[in-house]
Amino acid sequence: MNVQSKIDSAEAIRTEHFDVVIAGAGISGVGAAYHLTTQVPGTSFVVLETQESFGGTWLTHKYPGIRSDSDLHTFGYRFKPWTSAPIATAREILSYMGEVIAENDLGRHIRSRHTISSARWSSKDKLWTVDVTRTDTGERLRFTTNFFWMCQGYYRHSEGYTPEWPDFEKYKGTVVHPQKWPENLDYKDKKVVVIGSGATAATLIPSIANDCAHVTMLQRSPTWFRTGRNAIEIAETLRKLQVDESWIHEITRRHILYEQDAFTRRTFSDPESAKKDLLSAVEAYLGSDYDIATHFTPTYRPWRQRIAFIPDGDLFQSIKAGKASVVTGEIERFTETGILLKSGETLEADIIVTATGFHLSAQGDIDFEVDGKPLRFSDTVTYRGMMFTGVPNLVWVFGYFRASWTLRVDLVADFVCRLLRHMKAKGARKVEVALRPEDHNMPLLPWIDPENFNPGYMMRGMHLLPKRGDKPEWQHNQDYWAEKDEFPKIDLDDRAFVYS
């Protein structure tokens, strides 16, 4: 045996085969696993998760007060009733997911601390080869699979996004990104500046305000918020009537979805009316003397960026009580003790929290190849935001911006399970989507229209995402109320699907 053979033998990689490999054990991956077991029984599959356990965002994010920014009646799975307050803490969501896993014996399919580094498709073998590293042991593993289901989400869990500010390195205090919140951070009686005004900032600030000397939310521009009780009246009434929880779950979901649809449509048809309602709710907490025009009146139409729900107006209550305040302005530079704004105002801070968003990760930080050629998803065209031209036997879960992410998890899972059954019936081992003859003159556009939805992370990462066409089947239209009817009717023998 020569030296190279000895090296190859020593580095032999153990290989396992599964019908389906699921990337990620967050809300999408756990949902996918459930649907596989119930809709395509007998399918062998494995769920590969980088973190030490299931949960995704709800496990990795540990900043104070972390909670959902949409209701759990719709963020929860359609098959598992949610029985508590609609806005839930990370702990409650993890508990809910744990029940789904335990009740359906999904734990035996989940491999934690398994990081996927690459995925290579072979048309000759009609298989994906997925290379994995165990983060606890360093062991390299290999999986082959007929079908790759990407449920890893859309942002990089390992690090958050922090802009490049002038003189950032001169600041002598503590800087924290919410995505990497340290367990032992002492903010008691400290002056804290939170940069950003999205859902993370709105969640974090009321959670720490009573312990801090003061918290300042520094925003470049305002954000839209919705407020209300952390309760759904119809659910409370049905429980008083001792209606079965499965009925309550379905009725409440339909009620919420109906109201969300009506409000969303109003932001397009009558945006001024929608703005007035949102601002009136803020004024009800802060009073007519507060400068709502400067600090809580965005220049963009509601729902061009995600609207976070503020349960019981807790953010506004912290501001009203004087424990928190809002400053709207641009950063000139950092100083040793805080931040100098372009207005000349200085914000002194012991701790600065950069709630400035995340990095879009379209490929899940996985190196993809198709028949030996590197794959860039930005070179493909999306089929309904879940399949991509020239990429066989792969589906990606990307949820909704204006409705709960999990609504699309269920819809995509129904599609995948139907597609797997269809392939088996046809005797096909490969399926990919391709532009039909009538699509070849179709204009190719960015993943989403910036006039429709334009949060910072999307604008920064648009070049990483697949293209869309101007036909419904070649775009992710972000409309659950249309897709819930369209997805079950997708013709799997349409010329957009190519089988072999």
MARFIRO-748319 format. One line per field, with one value per residue (C-alpha): y, x, z; residue number from 1. Coordinates in nm, 2 decimals, decimal comma, always signed. Each point is the difference from the previous one (the first is absolute). Example, Ala and Ser with C-alpha at 12.3 -4.5 7.8 and 13.67 -1.06 7.14 Angstrom:
BEGIN
y	[-0,45 | +0,34] $
x	[+1,23 | +0,14] $
z	[+0,78 | -0,07] $
pos	[1 | 2] $
This chain:
BEGIN
y	[+0,00 | +0,34 | +0,31 | +0,16 | -0,32 | +0,00 | +0,36 | -0,07 | -0,30 | +0,20 | +0,27 | -0,24 | +0,18 | -0,20 | +0,03 | -0,04 | +0,01 | +0,15 | +0,06 | +0,36 | +0,23 | +0,30 | +0,28 | +0,16 | -0,09 | +0,34 | +0,07 | -0,10 | -0,32 | -0,13 | +0,07 | -0,17 | -0,31 | -0,02 | +0,02 | -0,26 | -0,25 | +0,06 | +0,06 | -0,23 | -0,27 | -0,24 | +0,28 | -0,02 | +0,35 | +0,18 | +0,36 | +0,15 | +0,28 | +0,22 | +0,10 | -0,21 | -0,06 | +0,08 | +0,35 | +0,22 | +0,36 | -0,08 | -0,19 | +0,23 | +0,33 | +0,06 | +0,37 | +0,11 | -0,02 | -0,19 | -0,08 | -0,05 | +0,31 | -0,18 | -0,20 | -0,37 | -0,10 | +0,05 | -0,03 | -0,33 | -0,30 | -0,07 | -0,35 | +0,10 | +0,24 | +0,29 | +0,05 | +0,30 | +0,37 | +0,08 | +0,18 | -0,26 | -0,01 | -0,20 | -0,24 | -0,06 | -0,05 | -0,25 | -0,19 | -0,01 | -0,13 | -0,26 | -0,13 | -0,04 | -0,19 | -0,23 | -0,06 | -0,11 | -0,18 | +0,24 | +0,02 | -0,32 | +0,17 | +0,31 | +0,02 | +0,30 | +0,16 | -0,11 | +0,29 | -0,04 | +0,13 | -0,11 | -0,16 | -0,15 | -0,12 | -0,28 | -0,05 | -0,33 | -0,14 | +0,22 | +0,07 | +0,29 | -0,06 | +0,21 | +0,05 | +0,07 | +0,07 | -0,09 | +0,31 | -0,19 | -0,25 | +0,14 | -0,32 | +0,03 | -0,18 | -0,05 | -0,05 | -0,08 | +0,07 | +0,00 | +0,34 | +0,30 | +0,21 | +0,33 | +0,12 | +0,19 | +0,34 | +0,31 | +0,16 | -0,08 | -0,13 | +0,03 | +0,38 | +0,30 | +0,30 | +0,31 | +0,30 | +0,16 | +0,32 | +0,26 | -0,04 | -0,30 | -0,15 | +0,31 | -0,08 | -0,13 | -0,14 | -0,33 | -0,08 | -0,28 | -0,13 | -0,17 | -0,30 | -0,06 | +0,11 | -0,10 | -0,19 | +0,21 | +0,35 | +0,24 | +0,29 | +0,09 | +0,38 | +0,04 | +0,25 | -0,21 | +0,11 | -0,24 | +0,07 | -0,10 | +0,00 | -0,33 | -0,29 | -0,08 | +0,35 | +0,02 | -0,33 | +0,06 | +0,35 | -0,05 | -0,32 | +0,19 | +0,35 | -0,04 | -0,13 | +0,26 | +0,35 | +0,09 | -0,15 | +0,20 | -0,14 | +0,16 | -0,03 | +0,15 | +0,00 | -0,11 | -0,35 | -0,09 | -0,19 | -0,16 | -0,02 | -0,19 | -0,24 | -0,31 | -0,20 | -0,10 | +0,07 | -0,27 | -0,26 | +0,11 | -0,01 | -0,35 | -0,13 | +0,13 | -0,20 | -0,31 | -0,05 | -0,26 | +0,16 | -0,14 | +0,19 | +0,31 | -0,02 | -0,02 | +0,27 | +0,24 | -0,05 | +0,07 | +0,31 | +0,14 | -0,07 | +0,16 | +0,32 | +0,00 | -0,03 | +0,28 | +0,23 | -0,09 | +0,08 | +0,33 | +0,10 | -0,02 | +0,13 | +0,27 | +0,05 | +0,33 | -0,17 | -0,28 | +0,25 | +0,19 | -0,31 | -0,10 | +0,35 | +0,04 | -0,32 | +0,15 | +0,33 | -0,19 | -0,10 | +0,30 | +0,28 | +0,28 | +0,20 | -0,26 | +0,07 | -0,30 | +0,17 | -0,02 | -0,33 | -0,23 | +0,12 | -0,18 | +0,15 | -0,33 | -0,17 | -0,25 | -0,36 | +0,11 | -0,13 | -0,25 | +0,15 | -0,14 | -0,05 | +0,17 | -0,20 | +0,23 | +0,29 | -0,09 | +0,20 | +0,31 | -0,05 | +0,00 | +0,33 | +0,15 | -0,10 | +0,18 | -0,32 | +0,01 | +0,26 | +0,03 | +0,20 | +0,02 | +0,10 | -0,11 | -0,11 | +0,24 | -0,21 | -0,19 | +0,15 | -0,16 | +0,03 | -0,02 | +0,12 | +0,34 | +0,07 | +0,22 | +0,23 | +0,07 | -0,19 | -0,24 | -0,32 | -0,13 | -0,38 | -0,26 | -0,27 | +0,03 | -0,27 | -0,02 | -0,13 | +0,07 | -0,32 | -0,31 | -0,14 | -0,16 | -0,35 | -0,13 | -0,32 | -0,07 | +0,04 | -0,32 | -0,05 | -0,14 | -0,18 | -0,14 | -0,26 | +0,14 | +0,37 | +0,25 | +0,11 | +0,36 | +0,03 | +0,36 | -0,16 | -0,19 | +0,10 | -0,10 | -0,21 | +0,14 | +0,09 | -0,36 | -0,17 | +0,13 | -0,05 | -0,25 | -0,12 | -0,36 | -0,16 | +0,30 | +0,22 | +0,30 | +0,13 | +0,38 | +0,13 | +0,31 | +0,36 | +0,11 | -0,31 | -0,27 | -0,19 | -0,34 | +0,04 | -0,05 | -0,29 | -0,19 | +0,09 | -0,09 | -0,32 | -0,10 | +0,07 | -0,19 | -0,31 | +0,01 | +0,03 | -0,29 | -0,22 | +0,12 | -0,09 | -0,34 | -0,06 | +0,11 | -0,20 | +0,32 | +0,05 | +0,36 | +0,31 | +0,35 | +0,31 | +0,17 | +0,30 | -0,11 | +0,12 | +0,26 | +0,13 | +0,06 | +0,37 | +0,06 | +0,29 | -0,11 | +0,22 | +0,02 | -0,25 | +0,25 | +0,34 | +0,26 | +0,21 | -0,29 | -0,09 | +0,14 | -0,07 | +0,07 | -0,37 | -0,07 | +0,31 | -0,09 | -0,36 | +0,02 | -0,09 | -0,34 | -0,10 | -0,17 | +0,20 | +0,01 | +0,02 | +0,21 | -0,31 | -0,13 | -0,34 | +0,16 | +0,22 | -0,01 | +0,23 | +0,03 | -0,05 | -0,28 | +0,07 | -0,09 | -0,28 | -0,20 | -0,05 | -0,02 | -0,24 | -0,30 | +0,06 | +0,00 | -0,23 | -0,22 | -0,11 | +0,36 | +0,06 | +0,19 | -0,33 | -0,22 | -0,36 | -0,28] $
x	[+0,00 | +0,15 | +0,00 | -0,30 | -0,20 | +0,08 | -0,12 | -0,32 | -0,07 | +0,07 | -0,24 | -0,28 | -0,33 | -0,29 | -0,30 | -0,37 | -0,29 | -0,35 | -0,29 | -0,01 | +0,25 | -0,14 | +0,23 | -0,09 | -0,21 | -0,16 | -0,37 | +0,02 | +0,21 | -0,22 | -0,31 | +0,15 | +0,09 | -0,36 | -0,15 | +0,23 | -0,10 | -0,37 | -0,03 | +0,27 | +0,03 | +0,29 | +0,23 | +0,35 | +0,13 | +0,24 | -0,01 | +0,35 | +0,03 | +0,31 | -0,10 | +0,00 | -0,38 | -0,31 | -0,16 | +0,19 | -0,05 | -0,18 | +0,31 | +0,28 | -0,14 | +0,03 | -0,05 | -0,24 | -0,37 | +0,04 | -0,35 | -0,19 | -0,10 | -0,30 | -0,27 | +0,05 | -0,35 | +0,15 | +0,37 | -0,08 | -0,06 | -0,34 | +0,00 | +0,10 | -0,24 | +0,15 | -0,17 | +0,18 | +0,03 | +0,06 | +0,33 | +0,23 | +0,35 | +0,28 | -0,02 | -0,37 | +0,06 | +0,28 | -0,23 | -0,27 | +0,25 | +0,13 | -0,35 | -0,04 | +0,33 | -0,09 | -0,36 | +0,10 | +0,33 | +0,20 | +0,30 | +0,16 | +0,03 | +0,18 | +0,38 | +0,12 | +0,34 | +0,01 | +0,12 | -0,05 | +0,30 | -0,09 | -0,26 | +0,08 | -0,26 | +0,08 | -0,23 | +0,17 | -0,09 | -0,30 | +0,11 | +0,11 | +0,32 | +0,00 | +0,33 | -0,04 | +0,23 | -0,10 | +0,08 | +0,04 | +0,25 | +0,14 | -0,09 | -0,08 | -0,32 | -0,16 | -0,37 | -0,15 | -0,36 | -0,26 | -0,15 | +0,15 | -0,25 | +0,16 | -0,17 | +0,29 | -0,16 | +0,12 | +0,26 | +0,34 | -0,03 | +0,38 | +0,01 | -0,23 | +0,03 | +0,19 | +0,05 | +0,34 | -0,02 | +0,28 | +0,22 | -0,19 | +0,32 | +0,05 | -0,30 | +0,13 | -0,33 | -0,17 | -0,15 | -0,25 | -0,19 | -0,33 | +0,09 | +0,30 | -0,14 | +0,24 | -0,15 | +0,17 | -0,06 | -0,06 | -0,22 | -0,14 | +0,02 | +0,18 | -0,06 | -0,09 | -0,04 | -0,18 | +0,07 | -0,29 | -0,38 | -0,12 | -0,16 | +0,32 | +0,04 | -0,37 | +0,01 | +0,33 | -0,05 | -0,31 | +0,17 | +0,30 | -0,13 | -0,10 | +0,35 | +0,20 | +0,08 | -0,16 | -0,04 | +0,01 | -0,13 | +0,21 | -0,16 | +0,10 | -0,37 | -0,33 | -0,16 | -0,37 | -0,14 | -0,33 | -0,13 | -0,27 | -0,07 | +0,20 | -0,31 | -0,25 | -0,36 | -0,16 | +0,24 | -0,08 | -0,37 | +0,02 | +0,19 | -0,26 | -0,25 | +0,23 | +0,04 | +0,26 | +0,35 | +0,04 | -0,32 | +0,12 | +0,34 | -0,16 | -0,27 | +0,25 | +0,25 | -0,27 | -0,11 | +0,35 | +0,08 | -0,32 | +0,08 | +0,37 | -0,11 | -0,24 | +0,25 | +0,28 | -0,23 | -0,09 | +0,36 | +0,00 | -0,35 | -0,03 | +0,35 | -0,09 | -0,28 | +0,23 | +0,26 | -0,25 | -0,11 | +0,36 | +0,09 | -0,31 | +0,09 | +0,35 | -0,16 | -0,23 | +0,31 | +0,23 | -0,26 | -0,05 | +0,29 | +0,26 | +0,18 | -0,15 | +0,06 | +0,38 | +0,04 | -0,28 | -0,11 | +0,20 | +0,02 | -0,09 | -0,34 | -0,09 | +0,11 | +0,28 | +0,20 | -0,11 | -0,23 | +0,08 | -0,28 | +0,05 | -0,20 | -0,18 | +0,21 | +0,29 | +0,26 | -0,22 | -0,07 | +0,38 | +0,03 | -0,30 | +0,15 | +0,33 | +0,20 | +0,06 | +0,02 | +0,03 | +0,25 | -0,04 | +0,32 | +0,31 | +0,33 | +0,29 | +0,26 | +0,07 | +0,18 | +0,18 | -0,32 | -0,28 | -0,14 | +0,02 | -0,30 | +0,01 | -0,24 | +0,28 | -0,17 | +0,21 | -0,14 | +0,21 | -0,02 | +0,15 | -0,14 | -0,09 | -0,22 | +0,02 | -0,35 | +0,08 | -0,12 | +0,17 | +0,18 | -0,22 | +0,12 | -0,18 | +0,21 | +0,02 | +0,38 | +0,01 | +0,22 | -0,22 | +0,10 | -0,21 | +0,18 | +0,34 | -0,08 | -0,03 | -0,36 | -0,10 | -0,37 | +0,01 | +0,05 | -0,33 | -0,36 | -0,23 | -0,31 | -0,25 | +0,29 | +0,08 | +0,16 | +0,27 | +0,07 | +0,28 | +0,01 | -0,14 | -0,18 | +0,02 | -0,26 | +0,07 | -0,24 | -0,03 | -0,29 | -0,22 | +0,09 | -0,36 | -0,13 | +0,15 | +0,30 | -0,15 | -0,30 | +0,23 | +0,18 | -0,33 | -0,08 | +0,35 | -0,01 | -0,33 | +0,16 | +0,32 | -0,19 | -0,23 | +0,30 | +0,18 | -0,30 | -0,04 | +0,36 | -0,04 | -0,32 | +0,18 | +0,32 | +0,20 | +0,32 | +0,06 | -0,21 | +0,10 | -0,18 | +0,07 | -0,13 | -0,26 | +0,00 | -0,25 | +0,22 | +0,32 | -0,07 | -0,12 | +0,18 | +0,22 | -0,03 | +0,15 | -0,14 | -0,25 | -0,12 | +0,16 | -0,31 | -0,19 | +0,23 | +0,34 | +0,16 | +0,37 | +0,11 | -0,18 | +0,14 | +0,36 | -0,04 | -0,22 | +0,30 | +0,02 | -0,36 | -0,14 | -0,18 | -0,38 | -0,21 | -0,32 | -0,23 | -0,14 | +0,17 | +0,35 | -0,01 | -0,05 | -0,30 | -0,01 | -0,38 | -0,11 | -0,36 | +0,06 | +0,25 | -0,22 | -0,23 | +0,26 | +0,25 | -0,24 | -0,09 | +0,36 | +0,00 | +0,30 | -0,01 | +0,03 | +0,29 | +0,18 | +0,08 | +0,25 | +0,03 | +0,24] $
z	[+0,00 | -0,10 | +0,21 | -0,18 | +0,05 | +0,37 | +0,02 | -0,19 | +0,22 | +0,32 | -0,12 | -0,12 | +0,06 | +0,13 | -0,24 | +0,07 | -0,25 | +0,06 | -0,24 | +0,13 | +0,18 | +0,18 | +0,08 | +0,34 | +0,30 | +0,05 | -0,05 | -0,37 | +0,04 | +0,28 | -0,20 | -0,31 | +0,21 | +0,13 | -0,34 | -0,15 | +0,27 | -0,04 | -0,37 | -0,14 | +0,26 | -0,05 | -0,13 | +0,15 | +0,10 | +0,22 | +0,14 | +0,02 | +0,25 | +0,07 | +0,35 | +0,31 | -0,01 | -0,20 | -0,01 | -0,25 | +0,08 | +0,33 | +0,12 | -0,13 | +0,10 | +0,37 | +0,05 | +0,28 | -0,09 | -0,33 | -0,13 | -0,32 | -0,19 | -0,15 | +0,17 | +0,08 | -0,12 | -0,35 | +0,07 | +0,16 | -0,22 | -0,14 | +0,15 | +0,36 | +0,19 | +0,18 | +0,33 | +0,17 | -0,07 | -0,37 | +0,05 | +0,15 | +0,15 | -0,15 | +0,29 | -0,07 | -0,37 | +0,07 | +0,24 | -0,28 | -0,25 | +0,25 | +0,04 | -0,38 | -0,01 | +0,30 | -0,11 | -0,35 | +0,09 | -0,21 | +0,23 | -0,14 | -0,34 | +0,13 | +0,00 | +0,20 | -0,04 | -0,36 | -0,22 | -0,38 | -0,19 | -0,36 | -0,21 | -0,34 | -0,25 | -0,25 | -0,29 | -0,07 | +0,34 | +0,05 | +0,35 | +0,22 | +0,20 | +0,31 | +0,20 | +0,37 | +0,30 | +0,35 | +0,20 | +0,33 | -0,13 | -0,32 | -0,18 | -0,37 | -0,12 | -0,34 | -0,08 | -0,34 | -0,07 | -0,27 | +0,11 | +0,18 | +0,20 | +0,11 | +0,32 | +0,15 | -0,02 | -0,18 | +0,22 | +0,14 | +0,36 | +0,07 | -0,01 | -0,03 | -0,22 | +0,13 | -0,23 | -0,03 | +0,20 | +0,02 | +0,31 | +0,12 | +0,15 | +0,22 | +0,22 | +0,34 | +0,13 | -0,07 | -0,34 | -0,04 | -0,30 | +0,11 | -0,21 | +0,23 | +0,33 | +0,29 | +0,29 | +0,26 | -0,14 | +0,29 | -0,11 | +0,34 | +0,06 | -0,33 | -0,28 | -0,30 | -0,37 | -0,23 | -0,36 | -0,21 | +0,02 | -0,14 | +0,18 | +0,20 | +0,14 | +0,08 | +0,18 | +0,19 | +0,12 | +0,23 | +0,13 | +0,13 | +0,06 | +0,36 | +0,10 | -0,20 | +0,10 | -0,34 | -0,34 | -0,32 | -0,33 | -0,27 | -0,35 | -0,33 | -0,10 | +0,16 | -0,02 | -0,01 | +0,30 | +0,08 | +0,36 | +0,18 | +0,29 | +0,01 | -0,04 | -0,27 | +0,11 | -0,21 | +0,14 | +0,36 | -0,07 | -0,15 | +0,29 | +0,24 | -0,20 | +0,04 | -0,37 | -0,10 | -0,04 | -0,35 | -0,10 | +0,18 | -0,18 | -0,35 | +0,07 | +0,15 | -0,28 | -0,26 | +0,19 | +0,03 | -0,36 | -0,12 | +0,20 | -0,11 | -0,36 | +0,03 | +0,17 | -0,26 | -0,29 | +0,16 | +0,02 | -0,38 | -0,08 | +0,27 | +0,16 | +0,17 | +0,19 | +0,11 | +0,11 | +0,20 | +0,19 | +0,08 | +0,12 | +0,21 | +0,19 | +0,08 | +0,11 | +0,23 | +0,20 | -0,03 | -0,01 | -0,25 | +0,13 | -0,10 | -0,33 | -0,19 | -0,33 | +0,05 | +0,18 | -0,11 | -0,34 | -0,28 | -0,34 | -0,17 | -0,04 | +0,27 | -0,08 | -0,23 | +0,29 | +0,27 | +0,27 | +0,35 | +0,25 | +0,33 | +0,26 | +0,25 | -0,14 | +0,23 | -0,20 | +0,02 | +0,37 | +0,06 | -0,19 | +0,18 | +0,34 | -0,09 | +0,02 | -0,38 | -0,26 | -0,38 | -0,20 | -0,38 | -0,18 | -0,19 | +0,16 | -0,07 | +0,18 | +0,32 | +0,29 | +0,30 | +0,21 | -0,25 | -0,33 | -0,17 | -0,23 | -0,31 | +0,18 | +0,25 | +0,28 | +0,20 | +0,15 | +0,29 | +0,05 | +0,22 | -0,23 | -0,37 | -0,15 | -0,38 | -0,09 | -0,36 | -0,17 | -0,15 | -0,30 | -0,26 | -0,07 | -0,31 | -0,02 | +0,37 | -0,03 | -0,19 | -0,30 | -0,28 | -0,32 | -0,28 | -0,21 | +0,10 | -0,06 | +0,29 | +0,05 | +0,07 | +0,08 | -0,14 | -0,35 | +0,03 | -0,04 | +0,29 | -0,03 | +0,25 | +0,23 | +0,09 | -0,31 | -0,24 | -0,36 | -0,06 | +0,36 | +0,02 | +0,29 | +0,23 | +0,18 | +0,21 | +0,27 | +0,00 | +0,20 | -0,01 | +0,09 | +0,06 | +0,17 | +0,22 | -0,14 | +0,10 | -0,22 | -0,30 | +0,18 | -0,01 | -0,36 | -0,13 | +0,19 | -0,16 | -0,34 | +0,07 | +0,13 | -0,30 | -0,23 | +0,16 | -0,04 | -0,36 | -0,08 | +0,14 | -0,20 | -0,32 | +0,08 | -0,02 | +0,20 | -0,10 | -0,03 | -0,08 | -0,11 | -0,33 | -0,19 | -0,25 | -0,36 | +0,08 | +0,29 | -0,20 | -0,08 | +0,35 | +0,17 | +0,29 | +0,31 | +0,35 | +0,25 | +0,14 | -0,12 | +0,23 | -0,04 | +0,15 | +0,29 | +0,07 | +0,35 | +0,02 | +0,02 | -0,33 | -0,17 | +0,11 | -0,11 | -0,31 | -0,22 | +0,18 | -0,08 | -0,31 | -0,26 | -0,04 | -0,31 | -0,06 | +0,02 | +0,33 | -0,03 | -0,04 | +0,32 | +0,37 | +0,01 | +0,39 | -0,01 | +0,22 | -0,07 | -0,37 | +0,05 | +0,24 | -0,29 | -0,28 | +0,15 | +0,02 | -0,36 | -0,14 | -0,30 | +0,06 | -0,37 | -0,12 | -0,24 | +0,27 | +0,16 | -0,17 | +0,12 | -0,08] $
pos	[1 | 2 | 3 | 4 | 5 | 6 | 7 | 8 | 9 | 10 | 11 | 12 | 13 | 14 | 15 | 16 | 17 | 18 | 19 | 20 | 21 | 22 | 23 | 24 | 25 | 26 | 27 | 28 | 29 | 30 | 31 | 32 | 33 | 34 | 35 | 36 | 37 | 38 | 39 | 40 | 41 | 42 | 43 | 44 | 45 | 46 | 47 | 48 | 49 | 50 | 51 | 52 | 53 | 54 | 55 | 56 | 57 | 58 | 59 | 60 | 61 | 62 | 63 | 64 | 65 | 66 | 67 | 68 | 69 | 70 | 71 | 72 | 73 | 74 | 75 | 76 | 77 | 78 | 79 | 80 | 81 | 82 | 83 | 84 | 85 | 86 | 87 | 88 | 89 | 90 | 91 | 92 | 93 | 94 | 95 | 96 | 97 | 98 | 99 | 100 | 101 | 102 | 103 | 104 | 105 | 106 | 107 | 108 | 109 | 110 | 111 | 112 | 113 | 114 | 115 | 116 | 117 | 118 | 119 | 120 | 121 | 122 | 123 | 124 | 125 | 126 | 127 | 128 | 129 | 130 | 131 | 132 | 133 | 134 | 135 | 136 | 137 | 138 | 139 | 140 | 141 | 142 | 143 | 144 | 145 | 146 | 147 | 148 | 149 | 150 | 151 | 152 | 153 | 154 | 155 | 156 | 157 | 158 | 159 | 160 | 161 | 162 | 163 | 164 | 165 | 166 | 167 | 168 | 169 | 170 | 171 | 172 | 173 | 174 | 175 | 176 | 177 | 178 | 179 | 180 | 181 | 182 | 183 | 184 | 185 | 186 | 187 | 188 | 189 | 190 | 191 | 192 | 193 | 194 | 195 | 196 | 197 | 198 | 199 | 200 | 201 | 202 | 203 | 204 | 205 | 206 | 207 | 208 | 209 | 210 | 211 | 212 | 213 | 214 | 215 | 216 | 217 | 218 | 219 | 220 | 221 | 222 | 223 | 224 | 225 | 226 | 227 | 228 | 229 | 230 | 231 | 232 | 233 | 234 | 235 | 236 | 237 | 238 | 239 | 240 | 241 | 242 | 243 | 244 | 245 | 246 | 247 | 248 | 249 | 250 | 251 | 252 | 253 | 254 | 255 | 256 | 257 | 258 | 259 | 260 | 261 | 262 | 263 | 264 | 265 | 266 | 267 | 268 | 269 | 270 | 271 | 272 | 273 | 274 | 275 | 276 | 277 | 278 | 279 | 280 | 281 | 282 | 283 | 284 | 285 | 286 | 287 | 288 | 289 | 290 | 291 | 292 | 293 | 294 | 295 | 296 | 297 | 298 | 299 | 300 | 301 | 302 | 303 | 304 | 305 | 306 | 307 | 308 | 309 | 310 | 311 | 312 | 313 | 314 | 315 | 316 | 317 | 318 | 319 | 320 | 321 | 322 | 323 | 324 | 325 | 326 | 327 | 328 | 329 | 330 | 331 | 332 | 333 | 334 | 335 | 336 | 337 | 338 | 339 | 340 | 341 | 342 | 343 | 344 | 345 | 346 | 347 | 348 | 349 | 350 | 351 | 352 | 353 | 354 | 355 | 356 | 357 | 358 | 359 | 360 | 361 | 362 | 363 | 364 | 365 | 366 | 367 | 368 | 369 | 370 | 371 | 372 | 373 | 374 | 375 | 376 | 377 | 378 | 379 | 380 | 381 | 382 | 383 | 384 | 385 | 386 | 387 | 388 | 389 | 390 | 391 | 392 | 393 | 394 | 395 | 396 | 397 | 398 | 399 | 400 | 401 | 402 | 403 | 404 | 405 | 406 | 407 | 408 | 409 | 410 | 411 | 412 | 413 | 414 | 415 | 416 | 417 | 418 | 419 | 420 | 421 | 422 | 423 | 424 | 425 | 426 | 427 | 428 | 429 | 430 | 431 | 432 | 433 | 434 | 435 | 436 | 437 | 438 | 439 | 440 | 441 | 442 | 443 | 444 | 445 | 446 | 447 | 448 | 449 | 450 | 451 | 452 | 453 | 454 | 455 | 456 | 457 | 458 | 459 | 460 | 461 | 462 | 463 | 464 | 465 | 466 | 467 | 468 | 469 | 470 | 471 | 472 | 473 | 474 | 475 | 476 | 477 | 478 | 479 | 480 | 481 | 482 | 483 | 484 | 485 | 486 | 487 | 488 | 489 | 490 | 491 | 492 | 493 | 494 | 495 | 496 | 497 | 498 | 499 | 500] $
